[in-house]
Amino acid sequence: MAKILLRPDFLFVGGENWETIKNGELLIEDGTVIYAGPRRQYTGGEIDKIIEGKNRLVMPGLVNAHTHAAMTLFRGYADDMPLMDWLRNKIWPAESRLTSEDIYWGTMLAISEMIRGGITCFADMYFNMDAVAQACMDSGIRASLAQGLIGLDNVKGTAGLKESKKLVSNWHGSGEGRITIMLGPHAPYTCPPQYLQKVMETAAELNLPLHIHLAETRDEVRECLKKYNKRPVELMESIGLFKHRVLSAHCVHLSKEEIEILASSKVSVAHNPGSNLKLGSGIAPLADLLAGGALVSLGTDGAASNNNLDMLEELRLAALLAKGSQEDPTLLPAREALKMATLNGAKALFLADGTGEIKEGSPADLIMLDLEKPHLYPRHDLCAHLVYAAVASDVEMVMVKGTILMERRELLTIDEEKILYEANVRAARLTR
Ligand SMILES: [Zn+2]
């Protein structure tokens, strides 16, 4: 594979501190970062491709820690409705008509949008996940995939676990490790404790992490208390779910004790500010979660409840909400927000291969932004620009594992025109 040299004016290697390196240099070989630091006199032999980055910024790719990619097909189909009404009367009936091909094209639509916005990796929970995995293979993006499991009915619940096992044998580690698999018990209100026990047995057997929705709405907490006399996080702890590696989406309505449980059990939290706002679910206690030591990452959730898959927008929302809701502008500073969207995302997906930051030996998952825009001048602090001023269309180049997926805003691995056509035709049929 190719040897690529990047020379951006500004380089953020990410990780813990987000120091700016002016006149940076990156050397990538066989998809792996060999050098990342200040520019030097390169003497390492022949280079296949040199990317000059005048007025450009290179940083780790964004990790979307919670989404349902194929739901792009329902973008703008049902809005301004309460969660349960929205699910029962609009989304679930339309989803029941989805074919595997629909899910492939819906996922491709999502992937096009995500690459265009600088997302190099995402965690997905949906069904017909073979189609989702195929879309990831074809596009070159990195993903952690979970078949959504519903355990209200024994037959369906068992079938879901069987499909999950098949998913593991078909795809886990595919695309040179780009695709990983999780188990996806949908939520406590769709997966009763007896079923979650079976899910945990499978997780232990296959050594897989879990991806679940938790404490998303006030109603969920109320129902859970009524049924089990425990709040959702307490219930999950009492049945032993957190003995496993868990990625937990939303976590909006939490007691102080529940925040402590999440932090001490090392549960990954995927914060989805845009979706929580749009569905009127509330505002997650981000500052308390971070102060309590929880690992918090950032997600867009599905496009039917957001309605875009724009992580730069989520970054800004997360920072503004943390400050505004607590009347404290010092909360969630820009660098901490950026860490949430990159390194914490990779940790939340339990990727232990160096994904989420740019360092020697890590996979070359990175993005380059064009800074030659009025809204990115002057350049006092580029971290602040990334969180408070940058937009998705500033992302110019995207690379995953050393393969360039977008260059000069042109998608290189996917046929966008065909995707837009397929999405339109299929969405019309599904919502007829
Ligand atoms: Zn979700």
Residues whose N, C-alpha, C, O or C-beta is under 5 A from the ligand:
A	BS01	ZN	D301
